[in-house]
Amino acid sequence: MTTRPTSAYAPDLSVRSMTVDDCEAVATVRVRGWQAAYAGLVPQAYLDAMDIAEDAQRRRGFFAERNTVVNVVAERPGRGVIGWACYGPYRADGRRLARAELYAIYVLPEHLGTGVGRSLITEILARSTADGFPDLTLWVLKENAPARRFYERAGFAPDGVEEPFRVGGVLVPEVRYVRPLSPSAAG
């Protein structure tokens, strides 16, 4: 299990591979992250209905599948897991392609702006580069300006592709962002 201090952004933070024992903490990060990040962007009833215990059970199921998804967590001494991110092969029309996709990155709301997100994205970029992917893609809600600024500061740019995402019975537009992972991929 890799544990790496991330002193460039947050000296007291470590980022490591997720274990099955982290599922409850990751579910808390994900649910609280969704509720904070998407308030006003997706139906509030959907956010209110999110359940940490159910999400933790899903995480355990995903974790047991032995798939190609890479999960990492960020933790602080005495506070435990406060952030989570995961990536794997890009998903398109039910197929997995050779490029990588950032599936999720969430931080507990009270830790936003403290370097946790930057530390997680730095680790994801390092790992996906080491895995040999040419680029890393992600989907972000079109109206989620703070998230879009975060990704742009991390070197991602929209590539012009937009698709609707159905959440709580409502279609919400998403924008695809891409970041090359190697000099040859950028050129």
Backbone as a ProteinNet text record, in pm:
[ID]
protein_1_A
[PRIMARY]
MTTRPTSAYAPDLSVRSMTVDDCEAVATVRVRGWQAAYAGLVPQAYLDAMDIAEDAQRRRGFFAERNTVVNVVAERPGRGVIGWACYGPYRADGRRLARAELYAIYVLPEHLGTGVGRSLITEILARSTADGFPDLTLWVLKENAPARRFYERAGFAPDGVEEPFRVGGVLVPEVRYVRPLSPSAAG
[TERTIARY]
85.9	0	90.3	68.9	149.3	89.8	172.1	133.4	236.8	191.1	282.3	242.1	333.2	301.5	293.4	206.9	187.9	220.1	341.5	382.3	370.2	366.4	354.1	224.8	120.8	-9.4	-57.8	-28.7	-78	17.9	112.1	216.8	166.2	49.5	-0.5	-89.4	-95.6	-185.9	-109.1	-169.5	-111.6	-218.4	-172.4	-259.7	-212.1	-306.7	-272	-380.4	-349.6	-449.1	-561.2	-682.1	-798.5	-798.8	-848.7	-870	-1019.2	-1060.1	-1200.6	-1243.6	-1150.6	-1183	-1217.9	-1188.7	-1218.1	-1357.6	-1431.9	-1558.8	-1657.4	-1670.8	-1764.3	-1718.4	-1590.4	-1537.6	-1550.2	-1522.5	-1535.3	-1681.1	-1773	-1915.4	-1955.2	-1903.1	-1930.6	-1877	-1753.5	-1693.4	-1776.9	-1814.8	-1890.1	-2027.5	-2103	-2238.5	-2232.8	-2149.6	-2141	-2084.7	-1990.9	-1936	-2042.3	-2123.2	-2233.4	-2328.9	-2368.1	-2466.9	-2417.6	-2289.8	-2235.2	-2211.1	-2151.2	-2111.8	-2229.6	-2333.5	-2440.6	-2569.6	-2568.6	-2686.6	-2719.4	-2842.2	-2885.7	-2857.6	-2784.1	-2751.9	-2827.2	-2862.5	-2942.6	-3060.1	-3162.9	-3279.4	-3241.5	-3286.6	-3255.6	-3308.9	-3422.8	-3478.8	-3381.8	-3311.3	-3211.9	-3098.4	-3048.4	-2940	-2982.9	-3103.5	-3154.2	-3171	-3199.1	-3222.9	-3093.9	-2980.2	-2854.4	-2828.1	-2787.3	-2769.6	-2626.6	-2557.9	-2417.6	-2404.7	-2493.3	-2483.4	-2502	-2599.2	-2620.7	-2500.4	-2447	-2331.4	-2210.8	-2191.1	-2080.2	-2094.4	-2215	-2238.1	-2203.7	-2242.4	-2205.8	-2054.2	-1987.4	-1840.7	-1777.7	-1829.9	-1775.3	-1793.2	-1909.3	-1933.7	-1838.2	-1819.2	-1724.8	-1584.4	-1548.5	-1413.5	-1387.8	-1489.1	-1474.4	-1469.1	-1507.8	-1516.2	-1381.2	-1273.6	-1139.9	-1135.2	-1172.1	-1173.8	-1051.6	-1053.8	-937.8	-947.4	-1043.3	-1059.2	-954.5	-888.5	-789.1	-853.6	-857	-914.4	-804.7	-803	-708.9	-784.7	-729.3	-789.4	-684.2	-732.9	-647.8	-689.3	-589.4	-621.6	-527	-578.5	-501.1	-493.5	-381.4	-370.7	-482.8	-545.1	-651.7	-785.8	-789.1	-915.6	-959.8	-869.1	-902.7	-918.2	-994.7	-1014.8	-1101.2	-1049.5	-1122.6	-1139.8	-1084.3	-1098.7	-1082.2	-1136.5	-1133.4	-1138.6	-1067.2	-1072.2	-1053.7	-1105.7	-1086.1	-1085	-1011.9	-1004.5	-990.4	-1009.7	-993.1	-1004.6	-1025.4	-1038.9	-1161.8	-1148.3	-1258	-1376.7	-1495.1	-1617.7	-1693	-1721.7	-1798.3	-1886.6	-2016	-2111.3	-2093.5	-2069.8	-2054.5	-1919.4	-1830.7	-1696.6	-1595.9	-1482.9	-1372.8	-1263	-1218	-1118.7	-980.7	-879.2	-740.1	-710.1	-792.1	-765.9	-820.6	-773.7	-818.1	-930.5	-1011.4	-1120.3	-1118.1	-1121.8	-1139.4	-1288.3	-1321.5	-1462.3	-1517.3	-1433.2	-1482.5	-1366.3	-1392.9	-1301.5	-1388.1	-1382.3	-1462.4	-1380.8	-1409.8	-1344.9	-1455.8	-1439	-1537.1	-1546.9	-1668.3	-1686.1	-1601.3	-1582.3	-1505	-1355.2	-1311.2	-1169.4	-1144.1	-1247.3	-1227.3	-1133.7	-1048.1	-956.1	-833.6	-810.1	-695.6	-587	-597.5	-497.4	-531.3	-641.6	-677.8	-709.5	-793	-827.9	-705.7	-620.3	-497.8	-407.6	-399.3	-317.6	-374.2	-505.5	-568.4	-549.2	-571	-557.6	-412.8	-318.4	-176.7	-145.1	-198.4	-176.9	-242.7	-363.7	-433	-355.7	-306.9	-228.5	-101	-33.6	89.9	60.8	-43	-74.2	-123.7	-209.1	-259.6	-148.9	-55.1	60.8	145.9	173.3	253.2	184.9	51.6	-22.5	-17.3	42.5	62.2	-52	-147.1	-257	-207.3	-256.6	-212.3	-274.4	-396.1	-462.7	-560.8	-610.6	-709.3	-828.6	-945.1	-1068.7	-1153.7	-1252.5	-1350.3	-1474.4	-1583.3	-1709.1	-1743.8	-1785.7	-1821.1	-1951.8	-2037	-2161.6	-2129	-2195.4	-2168.5	-2180.3	-2275.1	-2299.7	-2217.3	-2130.3	-2049.7	-1920.6	-1933.2	-1820	-1701.5	-1721	-1603.2	-1524.9	-1594.7	-1526.3	-1453.6	-1516.5	-1452.4	-1324.1	-1327.6	-1205.9	-1097.8	-1135.6	-1040.5	-972.4	-1050.2	-992.6	-905.6	-948.8	-868.8	-734.8	-733.7	-606.9	-516.2	-575.9	-498.7	-456.5	-482	-435.3	-535.3	-658.2	-762.4	-827	-880	-951	-1071.4	-1180.9	-1295.6	-1258.9	-1309.7	-1279	-1398.1	-1502.8	-1617.4	-1729.6	-1708.4	-1811.4	-1899.3	-2029.6	-2127.1	-2229.9	-2277	-2381.5	-2469.7	-2595.6	-2680.9	-2655.5	-2668.3	-2652.7	-2785.7	-2844.4	-2974.2	-2950.7	-3003.3	-2993.5	-3126.8	-3182.9	-3311.7	-3421.5	-3414.2	-3515.4	-3500.2	-3394.7	-3372	-3243.3	-3247.1	-3126.4	-3045.9	-2920.2	-2829.9	-2712.5	-2679.6	-2569.8	-2432.6	-2351.8	-2213.5	-2120.5	-1999.7	-1895.4	-1777.7	-1717.2	-1599.4	-1473.1	-1383.5	-1252.8	-1146	-1032.1	-921.8	-790.6	-698.5	-562	-465	-374.7	-271.1	-182.9	-135.8	-51.5	94.8	123.5	262.9	286.6	411.2	440.4	395.4	407.5	366.4	215.3	139.3	-5.7	-52.1	25.5	-12.8	9.7	101.5	139.4	69.5
-117.2	0	123.2	210.3	331.1	440.4	497.5	615.5	721.3	837.5	941.9	1073.4	1135.6	1270.2	1363.3	1458.7	1548.9	1691.3	1710.5	1837.6	1956.5	1934.4	2047.2	2123.8	2056.6	2122.1	2120.7	2013.5	1999.2	1907.9	1964.6	1884.2	1776.7	1796.3	1698.5	1592.3	1588.8	1499.4	1384.3	1266.1	1154.8	1101.1	1052.9	992.9	849.9	755.9	614.4	539.2	415.3	328	300	297.9	267	117.9	86.2	-53	-73.3	-196.7	-225.7	-164.8	-150.4	-89.4	58.8	120.2	262.1	286.3	181.7	198.1	290.9	279.1	366.1	512.1	535.1	672.2	729.9	648.9	695.9	726	643.8	670.5	803.6	831.3	959.4	1074.9	1061.6	1165.5	1185.5	1075.7	1085	1149.8	1101.2	1152.9	1299.4	1331.9	1471.3	1560.1	1505.6	1580.1	1611.3	1510.3	1532.5	1638.6	1622.8	1713.8	1857.8	1878.4	2014	2065.4	1982.7	2028.3	2048.4	1968.7	1969.5	2034.8	2096.4	2169.2	2279	2281.7	2380.9	2340	2231.5	2185.7	2059.2	1978.3	1857.6	1863.4	1782.7	1789.1	1766.7	1856.8	1847.1	1717.6	1670.1	1544.6	1428.5	1429	1324.9	1334	1454.9	1473.7	1435.1	1473	1442.7	1292.4	1218.8	1074.1	991.5	1054.7	979.5	923.3	797.1	726.7	673	711.5	671.7	520.4	455.4	310.5	235.9	278.4	214.2	236.7	356.6	386.4	303.2	286.8	205.9	61.4	10.4	-126.6	-138.4	-38.8	-38	-33.2	50.4	59.6	-76.8	-147.2	-280.2	-374.2	-366.3	-449.3	-415.5	-286.9	-244.6	-292.6	-278.6	-313.1	-462.7	-544.5	-689.7	-739.8	-657.2	-700.4	-724.1	-679.4	-696.3	-642.1	-517.7	-455.8	-366.6	-287.3	-203.4	-62.3	-39.1	92.8	111	226.5	261.3	362.8	330.5	416.5	463.6	593.1	647.7	733.3	741.7	825	921	1033	1131.7	1132.6	1135.2	1135.8	1228.1	1277.1	1360.7	1289.3	1301.6	1239.5	1288.2	1194	1227.2	1256.7	1268.6	1299.2	1186.8	1099.3	987.5	1032.5	955.3	980.2	1104.5	1200.2	1325.2	1352.6	1265	1280.9	1147.7	1138.6	1014.3	1047.8	969.7	981.5	843.5	827.2	700.4	723.9	635.8	642.3	501.5	492.3	365.6	391.7	287	304.8	390.8	470	555.9	471.2	511.4	438.1	512.6	440.4	499.9	392.3	417.2	323.4	181	167.7	36.5	-29	38.7	-14.9	61.1	-0.9	66	89.4	214.1	252.7	266.7	287.4	293.4	418.9	520.7	641.5	623.7	705.9	698	798	767.1	856	872.3	995.8	1024.3	1006.1	903.3	874.1	960.9	991.9	1067.7	1128.9	1245.5	1307.5	1392.6	1361.3	1432.7	1455.9	1566.3	1604.9	1645.3	1609.6	1655.8	1807.9	1862.6	2006.6	2094.7	2054.5	2138.4	2136.9	2052.9	2047.4	2103.7	2159.5	2222.7	2341.6	2359.4	2472.2	2452.1	2329.4	2303.2	2219.2	2197.3	2119.8	1973.3	1927.8	1786.2	1749.5	1826.5	1798.5	1802.2	1901.8	1910.8	1790.6	1745.5	1628.1	1502.7	1488.7	1372.5	1374.3	1489.1	1494.9	1472.7	1520.6	1497.2	1347.8	1278.5	1133.3	1058.9	1098.7	1033.9	1056.4	1177.1	1204.7	1120.7	1109.3	1029	881.9	829.9	687.8	657.1	741.6	714.1	730.4	821.5	833.9	707.5	661.8	540.5	417.9	420.2	309.1	313.8	419.4	428.3	490.1	552	616.1	742.7	771.7	891.7	1020.1	1007.6	1125.3	1082.2	1181.3	1159	1247.8	1186.7	1259.9	1262.7	1349.4	1353.3	1424.4	1401.6	1470.7	1556.3	1679.3	1772.3	1840.8	1865.3	1936.1	2072.6	2105.3	2229.5	2351.9	2349.9	2465.8	2463.3	2364.3	2355.1	2434.8	2566.3	2656.9	2630.7	2606.6	2580.9	2456.2	2349.7	2227.3	2252.8	2324.3	2352.6	2434.6	2532.1	2610.1	2520.2	2429.9	2337.2	2253.4	2195.9	2111.6	2193.8	2313.4	2397.5	2433.6	2462	2489.1	2366.1	2247	2121.9	2082.9	2170.2	2144.5	2079	2061.2	2004	2115.2	2077.4	2173.5	2104.1	2177.3	2117.3	2087.1	1973.5	1937	1956.9	2021.6	2052.8	1949.7	1838.3	1734.6	1760.2	1758.4	1773.5	1662.9	1613.7	1511.8	1536.5	1496.2	1507.5	1391.6	1418	1319	1315.8	1197.5	1187	1163.5	1254	1240.4	1282.1	1193.6	1223	1250.8	1187.4	1204.3	1330	1405.2	1530.8	1517.9	1569	1571.5	1696.7	1675.8	1784.7	1779.3	1890.4	1886.7	1871.9	1786.2	1767.4	1804.9	1844.8	1883.2	1789.6	1743.6	1657.9	1742.3	1712.7	1776.1	1669.9	1712.6	1621.4	1686.8	1605.2	1650.8	1546.4	1587.3	1493.4	1453	1328.6	1279.2	1268	1279.3	1271.2	1375	1417	1515.8	1467.9	1338.5	1288.7	1294.1	1280	1288.4	1431.4	1527.9	1668.4	1717.7	1656.7	1710.1	1653.9
0	0	0	-98.3	-110.1	-22.7	63	139.3	108.2	69.5	28.5	92.8	168.4	215.4	95	100.6	-12.7	30.5	73.6	132.9	39.5	-89.8	-181.5	-157.6	-114.2	-96.2	48.5	119.2	255.9	332.2	407.9	471.5	567.1	626.2	723.1	659.7	528.2	456.5	395.4	393	317.7	223.5	109.9	10	-7.4	-3.6	-13.7	-89.3	-123.3	-186.1	-87.3	-136.8	-54.5	-20.4	98.6	138.5	163.1	175.6	202.6	335.8	428.5	557.9	546.2	431.8	409.6	352.1	322.2	249.7	320.3	451.1	524.3	517.6	537.7	532.6	392.3	290.4	152.3	120.3	168.3	146.7	210.3	327.2	393.6	310.2	262.1	177.9	52.5	-13.9	-139.1	-117.4	-21.5	0.8	44.2	141.1	185.9	75.6	-3	-116.3	-220.1	-254.1	-348.5	-294.4	-169.8	-111.9	-110.5	-90.7	-90.8	-232.3	-317.3	-451.2	-545.4	-528.4	-628	-580.2	-461.1	-413.8	-514.3	-558.4	-656.7	-800.8	-821	-957	-994.9	-894.3	-916.2	-819.6	-841.5	-752.3	-604.9	-519.7	-376.9	-317.3	-364.7	-313.2	-334.9	-446.5	-473.8	-371.7	-349.2	-253.1	-111.9	-74.2	60	81.5	-25.6	-14.9	-13.8	-39.4	-40.2	98.6	104.4	229.9	240.8	345.3	362.5	376.8	455.2	474.6	342.4	261.8	130.8	39.9	41	-42.2	2.2	131.9	183	136.2	136.1	88.5	-59.6	-139.9	-283.2	-299.1	-219.7	-226.3	-198.8	-96.5	-65.5	-184.2	-249.5	-367.7	-481.2	-508.4	-613	-580.1	-452.5	-409.9	-428.8	-404.4	-414.5	-558.5	-654.4	-794.2	-860.5	-801.3	-860.3	-1002.9	-1018.1	-1150	-1167.5	-1272.1	-1304.1	-1245.9	-1159.9	-1098.8	-988.4	-989.9	-888.5	-794.7	-666.4	-563.3	-469.4	-439.8	-343	-242	-122.1	-18.1	35.3	84.6	151.7	298.1	385.8	528.2	604.1	715.2	806.6	941	1009.7	1142.3	1234.6	1300.7	1395.1	1331.5	1200.9	1132.9	1040.7	1003.9	916.2	771.8	697.5	554.6	536.2	457.9	433.5	284.5	199.9	55.4	-14.3	-134.7	-211.7	-359.6	-438	-584	-644.6	-765.6	-835.8	-986.4	-1056.6	-1201.4	-1257.2	-1387.2	-1457.9	-1606.8	-1684.5	-1829.4	-1862.7	-1967.2	-2012.7	-2055.7	-2016.5	-2049.8	-2159.8	-2268.5	-2378.5	-2440.3	-2442	-2502.4	-2451.1	-2319.6	-2259.7	-2283.7	-2353.5	-2379.7	-2295.4	-2272	-2203.3	-2305.2	-2313.8	-2412.8	-2348.1	-2431.7	-2384.3	-2302.5	-2309.3	-2230.8	-2089.2	-1997.5	-1857.9	-1832.7	-1732.4	-1691.7	-1540.3	-1495.1	-1353.3	-1325.3	-1249.5	-1221.9	-1109.8	-1011.9	-896.6	-820.5	-763.6	-667.8	-575.2	-446.2	-347.1	-221.5	-156.1	-31	65.4	193.4	291.9	282.6	283.8	263.1	354.9	480.1	572.1	542.3	448.3	410	270.1	207.8	77.3	91.3	-7.3	-6.1	80.7	128.2	215.7	147.8	17.3	-54.8	-72.8	-16.8	-26.8	-172.1	-237.6	-377.4	-467.4	-449.5	-530.7	-506.6	-382.3	-351.7	-417.4	-412.4	-476.3	-627.7	-691.8	-837.6	-878.5	-798.7	-826.8	-823.4	-724.2	-713.5	-830.2	-865.9	-978.5	-1108.1	-1129.3	-1250.5	-1253.6	-1139.7	-1134.3	-1162	-1101	-1119.2	-1260	-1315.9	-1451	-1554.8	-1531	-1619.3	-1610	-1487.6	-1467.3	-1529.8	-1534.5	-1595.7	-1748.4	-1804.1	-1948.4	-2027.5	-1959	-2030.9	-2100.2	-2221.6	-2293.2	-2239.5	-2183.1	-2128.5	-2022	-1948.7	-1844.4	-1875.7	-1882.8	-1910.2	-1783.7	-1783.4	-1675.7	-1726	-1656.8	-1684.7	-1563.9	-1589.7	-1483	-1522	-1421.7	-1450.8	-1510.2	-1617.6	-1689.9	-1599.9	-1508.9	-1421.9	-1293.2	-1276.4	-1154.5	-1172.2	-1161	-1184.9	-1092.3	-961.8	-877.1	-922	-955.8	-1000.6	-1132.4	-1222.6	-1350.9	-1331.1	-1241.2	-1211.4	-1152.3	-1062.7	-1002.4	-1111.3	-1200.7	-1306.6	-1401.9	-1433.6	-1523.5	-1459.4	-1329.5	-1260.2	-1259.6	-1268.5	-1270.3	-1412.2	-1509.2	-1645.3	-1738.1	-1694.7	-1779.7	-1862.3	-1978.4	-2063	-2125.5	-2143.9	-2211.9	-2357.3	-2406.4	-2545.2	-2638.8	-2589.9	-2673.9	-2670.6	-2601.6	-2594.4	-2472.8	-2495.3	-2387.1	-2399.1	-2285.1	-2281.5	-2160.9	-2169.7	-2051.2	-1956.4	-1828.3	-1722	-1647.9	-1631.9	-1563.3	-1414.9	-1334.1	-1188.8	-1127.9	-1049.2	-986.6	-1087.1	-1204.6	-1307.5	-1391.5	-1370.1	-1442.2	-1524	-1646.4	-1728.4	-1695.5	-1661.8	-1625.5	-1723.1	-1789.7	-1887.2	-1821.6	-1882.4	-1840	-1954.1	-1917.3	-2012.4	-1989	-2100.6	-2086.5	-2088.4	-1995.8	-1986.7	-2013.2	-2068	-2097.2	-2057.5	-2009.9	-1983.6	-2038.6	-2129.5	-2175.6	-2057.9	-2060.2	-1952.7	-1990.1	-2117.6	-2160.4	-2269.7	-2288	-2392.6	-2530.7	-2559.8	-2691.9	-2707.8	-2597.4	-2605.4	-2627.9	-2582.4	-2596.3	-2739.6	-2811.7	-2938.5	-3053.2
[MASK]
+++++++++++++++++++++++++++++++++++++++++++++++++++++++++++++++++++++++++++++++++++++++++++++++++++++++++++++++++++++++++++++++++++++++++++++++++++++++++++++++++++++++++++++++++++++++++++

